[in-house]
Amino acid sequence: MKYAFPLAAAALLALPSMAAAEISGAATVGLGRSTVDGESGEINEYSLDFDFNYAGTGNLSFGASGGFRRLDVDGGGELDSTNLNVEALYGLSNGFDVGAYYGYSNFDLGGPSQDFNAYGLLFGYGAGAFEGELALGQVDVDGFTANEFSLFGRYNVSDQTQILGEIGTVRDDGDGFNLFGVGVNHSINDQFGVFGAIRRGSAVGGGDFNTTELSIGMDYRLAALSSFGALLSLELARVNLDAGGGGDADINSVRLGLTMPLGGDGRKALPLNSGASTLDGGMRSAYQRFLSSGLVFF
């Protein structure tokens, strides 16, 4: 499936020739603090995330997202993660889209770093208030290759409310893990909004590992201070890690975010350091989403 690379490159080359293009997206600067039940010390989190989309007058559209996250652990050093994702889609006349994606992640846990490369095909469909997307691909981790599948859905209940969902799985000879998540984004009025999500990851085959993240937050549009409607957000999250054999842990997090929308409807923008944002685009690889989100890399 390594034809994802030339397709993404073709999208980049096509960008300058597109007239009357529509650009939308957002960038979020985030701060967070986490504590582990029963443990002293704290974990400070610093993050920068972006998610942009480019659509011209033709049928080709292009998306790019990524981010950097650092966890500063009291007495335990620093843990860093970096990811970059690109995708290209071609819209057909019957509401379907076809395309490809590529994702790269690097994890530096204070020792040797780990690189991940993911690539595959995208199939999308939109009709009325519903949008769905299927991702089929592979992930390479230092010579180890696994197959992965992801299904995303978004339903616009109204102009103020969106329901988000994901199902994902990664498999290699029967071993791997499953992902499931559901979230909501609701605009109370022109200034205030609320969002939340619940996500769960479970090992399949040889592992005994389950993790669940529950998050809820509120955002405020700084219309009086910013002409482009920046969002200030506060999120509370709790992650339960069940590794079996007494390896359980509960992590409580508070996250602050400043999100700057670009084009589109800024009122509907989700803070990109939130749990709900993982369900609404960006990383197409299930492996990337599992490791880069609050489910593991909290």
C-alpha positions in Angstrom: 0.0 0.0 0.0 3.0 2.3 -0.4 1.2 4.1 -3.2 0.0 6.5 -0.5 3.2 8.4 -0.9 2.9 9.4 -4.6 -0.8 10.2 -4.1 0.0 12.6 -1.2 2.9 14.1 -3.2 0.5 14.7 -6.2 -1.8 16.6 -3.9 1.0 18.8 -2.7 2.1 19.6 -6.3 -1.5 20.4 -7.3 -2.0 23.0 -4.6 -0.6 26.0 -6.3 -2.8 25.6 -9.4 -6.1 25.5 -7.4 -8.0 28.7 -7.7 -10.7 30.0 -5.3 -9.5 27.4 -2.7 -11.3 26.9 0.6 -9.0 26.6 3.6 -10.2 25.5 7.0 -8.7 24.1 10.2 -7.3 25.1 13.6 -4.3 25.2 15.8 -4.2 24.6 19.5 -1.6 25.5 22.2 -2.2 23.3 25.2 -1.2 23.1 28.9 -2.1 20.2 31.2 -1.4 18.7 34.6 -2.0 15.1 35.6 -1.8 13.1 38.8 -1.9 9.3 39.4 -4.1 8.0 42.2 -2.0 6.8 45.1 1.2 8.3 43.7 2.9 11.6 44.7 4.2 14.0 42.2 2.6 15.4 39.1 2.9 15.3 35.3 3.0 18.5 33.4 1.9 18.5 29.7 2.8 21.0 27.0 1.3 20.5 23.5 1.0 22.2 20.1 -1.4 20.7 17.5 -2.7 21.7 14.1 -5.3 20.4 11.6 -5.8 22.0 8.2 -7.8 21.2 5.1 -7.4 22.6 1.6 -10.1 22.2 -1.1 -9.9 23.8 -4.6 -12.6 24.3 -7.2 -11.9 20.8 -8.5 -12.5 17.4 -6.9 -9.2 17.1 -5.1 -8.8 18.0 -1.5 -5.8 17.8 0.8 -5.5 17.6 4.6 -2.5 17.9 7.0 -2.4 17.6 10.7 0.2 17.0 13.4 1.5 18.0 16.7 4.1 17.9 19.5 3.5 16.8 23.1 5.9 16.8 26.0 5.2 15.2 29.4 7.4 16.5 32.2 7.2 13.9 34.9 8.3 14.8 38.5 11.5 12.9 39.2 11.1 10.9 35.9 12.4 13.1 33.1 10.7 14.1 29.9 8.6 12.1 27.5 8.0 13.5 24.0 5.8 12.6 21.1 5.7 14.0 17.6 3.3 13.2 14.7 2.6 14.4 11.2 -0.2 13.2 8.9 -1.2 14.0 5.4 -4.0 12.8 3.2 -5.4 13.3 -0.3 -9.0 12.7 -1.4 -10.7 12.8 -4.8 -14.4 13.5 -4.7 -16.7 11.5 -7.0 -20.0 12.7 -8.3 -22.1 10.3 -6.2 -21.1 11.5 -2.7 -18.1 9.1 -2.4 -14.5 10.0 -1.9 -11.4 7.9 -2.5 -7.8 8.7 -1.5 -4.8 7.8 0.6 -3.1 8.8 3.8 0.3 8.7 5.4 1.2 9.2 9.1 4.5 9.4 11.0 5.0 9.4 14.7 8.1 9.5 16.9 8.1 8.7 20.6 11.1 9.6 22.8 10.8 8.1 26.2 14.1 9.4 27.5 16.1 6.7 25.8 16.2 5.3 22.3 13.3 6.8 20.3 10.7 4.8 18.4 9.5 5.7 14.9 6.1 4.6 13.4 5.0 4.9 9.8 1.4 4.3 8.7 -0.1 4.4 5.2 -3.2 3.2 3.5 -6.3 4.0 1.5 -9.3 6.2 2.4 -12.9 5.8 1.3 -15.4 8.4 2.3 -19.1 9.1 1.9 -21.3 12.0 2.8 -25.1 12.5 2.5 -27.1 15.1 4.2 -26.1 15.4 7.9 -23.9 12.3 7.9 -20.2 12.0 7.0 -18.3 8.7 7.2 -14.8 7.5 6.3 -13.1 4.2 6.1 -9.3 3.8 6.4 -7.5 0.5 5.4 -3.8 0.3 5.8 -0.7 -0.9 7.5 1.7 0.4 10.2 5.5 -0.2 10.3 7.4 -0.2 13.6 11.1 -0.8 13.1 10.5 -3.7 10.7 7.3 -5.0 12.4 4.2 -4.6 10.2 0.6 -4.9 11.2 -2.7 -4.4 9.3 -5.2 -1.8 10.6 -8.7 -0.7 10.0 -10.6 2.4 11.1 -14.1 3.7 10.6 -15.1 7.3 11.5 -18.5 8.8 11.6 -19.9 12.3 12.1 -23.6 13.2 12.4 -24.7 16.8 12.5 -27.8 16.6 14.7 -28.2 20.4 14.2 -26.1 23.4 13.4 -25.2 23.4 17.1 -24.6 19.7 17.8 -22.3 17.1 16.3 -22.0 13.4 17.3 -18.7 11.7 16.6 -17.6 8.1 16.6 -14.7 5.7 15.8 -14.1 2.0 15.5 -10.5 0.8 14.9 -8.5 -2.4 15.0 -4.8 -3.4 14.5 -3.9 -7.0 13.9 -0.8 -9.1 13.3 -1.2 -12.9 13.3 -4.3 -12.6 15.6 -2.6 -10.3 18.1 -3.4 -6.6 18.4 -6.0 -4.3 19.9 -9.4 -2.7 19.3 -10.5 0.9 19.6 -13.9 2.3 20.2 -15.0 5.8 20.9 -18.0 8.2 20.9 -18.0 11.9 21.4 -20.2 15.1 21.2 -19.5 18.7 20.4 -22.3 21.2 21.2 -22.5 25.0 20.9 -24.7 26.5 23.7 -24.6 29.9 22.1 -22.2 32.1 20.1 -19.8 32.2 23.1 -20.0 29.0 25.0 -19.7 25.3 23.9 -19.3 21.9 25.6 -17.7 18.8 24.4 -16.9 15.3 25.7 -15.9 11.8 24.7 -15.4 8.3 26.0 -12.8 6.1 24.3 -11.6 2.5 25.1 -8.7 0.4 23.9 -8.4 -3.3 24.5 -5.7 -5.8 23.7 -6.6 -8.9 21.7 -4.7 -12.2 21.6 -1.5 -12.4 23.7 -1.9 -9.2 25.7 -4.0 -8.4 28.8 -4.4 -4.7 28.6 -7.4 -2.4 28.7 -7.6 1.4 28.9 -10.5 3.8 29.1 -10.6 7.6 28.8 -13.5 9.7 29.9 -13.2 13.5 29.1 -15.5 16.5 29.3 -14.8 20.1 28.7 -16.1 23.6 28.0 -14.9 26.3 25.6 -15.4 30.0 25.4 -15.1 32.1 22.2 -12.9 35.2 22.8 -15.0 37.3 20.4 -14.3 40.4 22.3 -10.5 40.0 22.1 -10.1 38.3 18.8 -11.6 39.0 15.4 -11.1 35.4 14.3 -12.9 33.8 17.2 -10.2 32.1 19.2 -11.4 29.5 21.7 -10.3 29.2 25.3 -11.0 25.7 26.6 -10.9 23.7 29.9 -11.1 19.9 29.9 -11.2 17.3 32.7 -10.2 13.8 31.9 -9.7 10.5 33.7 -7.9 7.5 32.2 -8.1 4.0 33.7 -5.2 1.6 32.8 -5.9 -2.0 33.5 -2.8 -4.0 32.6 -3.7 -7.1 34.6 -1.7 -8.7 37.5 -2.1 -5.6 39.7 -0.8 -3.2 37.0 -3.8 -0.8 37.3 -3.6 3.0 37.4 -6.0 5.9 37.4 -4.8 9.2 35.9 -6.7 12.4 36.4 -5.9 15.3 34.1 -6.8 19.0 33.7 -6.1 20.5 30.3 -6.2 24.1 29.1 -6.2 25.1 25.5 -6.1 28.1 23.2 -7.5 27.2 19.8 -7.3 29.5 16.8 -9.7 28.5 14.0 -8.7 29.1 10.4 -11.6 29.5 7.9 -14.7 27.4 8.0 -17.1 27.7 11.0 -14.9 28.6 14.0 -17.7 28.0 16.4 -17.6 24.3 15.6 -13.9 23.9 16.1 -12.8 21.4 18.8 -9.8 22.1 20.9 -7.1 19.8 19.4 -5.7 18.8 22.8 -9.0 17.3 23.8 -10.2 13.7 23.8 -13.1 14.4 21.5 -10.8 15.9 18.8 -9.2 12.5 18.3 -12.5 11.3 16.9 -12.9 14.2 14.5 -10.1 13.8 11.9 -6.4 14.1 12.0 -4.7 10.8 12.5 -6.2 8.0 10.3 -4.0 5.2 11.7 -5.5 3.3 14.6 -2.1 2.6 16.0 -1.1 6.3 16.0 -4.4 7.3 17.7 -4.0 4.7 20.4 -0.5 5.7 21.3 -0.7 9.4 20.8 -3.9 10.1 22.6 -4.8 10.2 26.3 -5.5 6.4 26.2 -1.7 5.7 26.6 0.3 8.8 26.2 -1.8 10.8 28.6 
